[in-house]
Amino acid sequence: MALAESLRLVFAPPHPAGRPFIAGGAVVAVLGLLISPWLMWLGLIFAVFCLYFFRDPERVPPDRPNAVIAPADGHIVSVMTAVPPAELDLGDAPRWRVAIFLSVMDVHVNRAPVAGTVTRIAYRHGKFLSANLDKASVDNERNALAIRLDDGSDLAVVQIAGLVARRILCDVHEGERVTAGGRFGIIRFGSRTDVYLPHGVMPIVSVGQTMIGGETVIAELPGGARA
């Protein structure tokens, strides 16, 4: 069973954002057949890597209506209180933040932590520090989303570029309704995803834990709030 799950993960279809890269590698490999063997191998290796990097497996969110779900694969590098990005206008009161680092080997498709309405999306240019550093949350290029839950509370999720990441893609728009575990974007090549929980909500995970985006529960909302 574990082997079958691993194979499904490795051979999952690629995210649409990866198709140009995969096609480019395939074209170089074909040209290499006519020009040089090393060029063929270079193109083939790049295409295979992109097939793996951009894989987009199906995920099954837990049947727990008050769960806050991990927005990305990877491991937790920080659990602390912090102020959400100023561009989201969520106030300056600190709240719990869970930061997930994605290596180039992790699935990079981002998923909504909760169900709700996207009230604001703000892109901010910045540095490209290693995403496992805590200051990456403040200094690095990022795309931040504010999501309003049905009870009126707010949650923020932030896509952060890393040392080799140079493109953040967001597929949702302000005013759009998202579902818990639903895809909302992707970060290319090594990155970080932060979640700022609603006020009063505490995380139930710790530094070093491995996350499965769209499946792992990182917090529980109060009984009155529904994800």
C-alpha positions in Angstrom: 0.0 0.0 0.0 2.8 2.4 0.9 4.6 1.6 -2.3 1.4 2.2 -4.3 0.9 5.6 -2.6 4.5 6.6 -3.3 4.2 5.7 -7.0 1.0 7.7 -7.3 2.8 10.7 -5.8 5.9 10.4 -8.0 3.9 9.9 -11.2 1.1 12.4 -10.5 0.1 14.6 -13.5 2.0 17.9 -13.7 0.5 21.2 -12.8 -0.3 23.3 -15.9 2.4 25.8 -14.8 5.0 23.2 -15.5 4.0 22.2 -19.0 6.1 24.9 -20.8 9.2 23.7 -18.9 8.6 20.1 -19.6 7.9 20.8 -23.3 11.1 22.9 -23.4 13.2 20.1 -22.0 11.6 17.7 -24.5 12.4 20.0 -27.4 16.1 20.3 -26.3 16.3 16.5 -26.0 14.9 16.0 -29.6 17.3 18.7 -30.9 20.1 16.9 -29.1 19.5 13.8 -31.2 20.5 15.8 -34.2 23.2 17.9 -32.7 24.9 16.3 -29.7 24.3 13.4 -27.2 25.1 15.6 -24.2 22.5 18.1 -25.3 19.9 15.3 -25.6 20.7 14.1 -22.0 20.6 17.6 -20.7 17.1 18.2 -22.1 15.9 14.8 -21.0 17.1 15.2 -17.5 15.6 18.7 -17.3 12.2 17.4 -18.6 12.1 14.5 -16.1 13.0 16.8 -13.2 10.2 19.2 -14.2 7.8 16.3 -14.4 8.7 15.5 -10.9 8.8 19.0 -9.5 5.5 20.1 -11.0 3.6 17.0 -10.0 0.1 17.8 -8.7 -1.3 14.8 -6.8 -4.9 14.6 -5.7 -5.4 15.2 -1.9 -8.3 14.3 0.3 -9.0 17.0 3.0 -10.0 15.6 6.4 -13.7 15.4 7.2 -13.4 17.8 10.1 -15.3 21.0 9.4 -13.3 23.1 12.0 -9.9 22.0 10.8 -7.2 24.4 9.5 -5.3 22.4 6.8 -1.6 22.7 5.8 -1.4 24.8 2.6 1.7 23.1 1.4 3.9 20.1 1.5 7.2 20.4 3.4 8.4 20.6 7.0 7.6 23.2 9.7 10.5 25.6 10.3 8.7 28.0 12.7 5.7 28.2 15.0 5.5 31.6 16.7 3.4 34.7 17.1 3.9 37.4 14.4 2.0 40.3 12.8 0.5 39.5 9.4 1.9 41.3 6.3 0.9 44.9 6.5 -0.4 44.9 2.9 -3.3 42.7 4.0 -4.7 45.3 6.4 -5.4 42.7 9.1 -4.1 44.9 11.9 -0.9 44.9 13.9 -1.9 42.5 16.6 0.3 39.4 16.7 -1.3 36.0 16.0 0.0 32.5 15.6 2.0 31.8 12.5 3.0 28.4 11.1 5.8 28.5 8.5 6.3 25.6 6.1 9.5 25.2 4.1 9.3 23.5 0.7 12.5 21.9 -0.7 12.8 21.3 -4.4 11.7 17.7 -3.8 8.3 18.7 -2.3 5.1 19.2 -4.1 4.8 23.0 -4.7 1.1 23.3 -5.4 -0.5 25.5 -2.7 -3.9 24.7 -1.2 -6.4 26.8 0.8 -6.1 26.1 4.6 -9.8 26.8 5.1 -13.0 27.5 3.3 -13.9 31.2 2.9 -13.8 34.3 0.7 -10.6 35.8 -0.5 -10.9 39.4 0.7 -7.5 40.7 -0.4 -4.5 39.6 -2.5 -1.3 41.6 -2.3 2.0 41.0 -4.1 5.2 42.5 -2.7 8.6 42.4 -4.3 11.6 41.6 -2.1 14.7 39.5 -1.7 15.4 35.9 -2.4 16.9 34.7 0.8 16.9 31.0 1.7 13.3 30.3 2.6 14.2 28.3 5.7 15.4 31.5 7.4 12.9 33.2 9.6 13.6 36.6 8.1 12.4 35.3 4.8 8.8 35.9 6.0 9.6 39.7 6.2 12.3 40.3 3.5 11.5 37.9 0.6 9.3 38.4 -2.4 5.8 37.2 -1.5 2.1 37.0 -2.4 -0.3 37.3 0.5 -3.9 36.3 0.7 -6.5 37.2 3.3 -9.4 34.7 3.7 -12.5 35.6 5.6 -14.2 32.6 7.3 -18.0 32.3 7.5 -17.9 33.5 11.2 -16.2 36.7 10.2 -12.7 35.9 11.4 -9.7 36.2 9.1 -6.8 34.0 8.2 -3.8 34.9 6.1 -1.7 32.6 3.9 1.5 33.8 2.3 3.4 32.3 -0.7 7.1 33.3 -0.2 9.8 33.0 -2.8 13.0 31.2 -1.8 16.6 31.1 -2.8 16.0 29.7 -6.2 12.3 30.5 -6.6 11.6 33.3 -9.1 7.9 33.0 -9.8 4.9 32.9 -7.6 1.6 32.0 -9.3 -1.8 32.7 -7.7 -4.9 31.3 -9.5 -7.6 32.9 -7.3 -9.0 36.5 -7.2 -10.3 38.8 -4.6 -14.0 38.1 -3.9 -13.6 34.4 -4.9 -14.8 31.6 -2.7 -12.2 28.9 -1.9 -12.7 25.5 -0.4 -10.5 23.9 2.3 -7.8 21.9 0.5 -8.6 23.5 -2.9 -5.7 24.5 -5.1 -5.0 28.2 -5.3 -1.5 28.5 -6.7 2.1 27.3 -7.0 5.6 28.5 -6.3 8.4 27.5 -8.7 11.5 25.9 -7.3 12.0 26.0 -3.5 9.9 28.2 -1.3 8.0 28.8 1.9 4.3 29.1 2.8 3.2 30.8 6.0 -0.2 30.6 7.6 -1.4 33.3 10.1 -4.2 31.8 12.1 -7.3 33.7 13.3 -7.0 35.5 16.6 -7.4 33.1 19.5 -6.6 30.0 17.4 -3.5 28.0 18.5 -1.5 25.6 16.3 -1.4 21.9 17.1 1.8 21.2 15.3 5.5 21.9 16.1 8.8 22.6 14.4 10.2 19.7 12.4 6.9 18.1 11.6 6.3 17.0 8.0 3.2 18.4 6.3 1.0 17.1 3.5 -0.6 20.0 1.8 -4.4 19.7 1.7 -4.5 16.9 4.3 -2.5 17.6 7.5 -4.4 19.5 10.2 -2.4 22.4 11.7 -5.0 23.9 14.0 -8.6 23.5 15.2 -11.1 26.4 14.9 -13.5 27.1 17.8 -16.8 25.3 17.5 -18.6 28.4 16.1 -16.1 28.8 13.3 -16.3 26.5 10.3 -13.6 25.9 7.8 
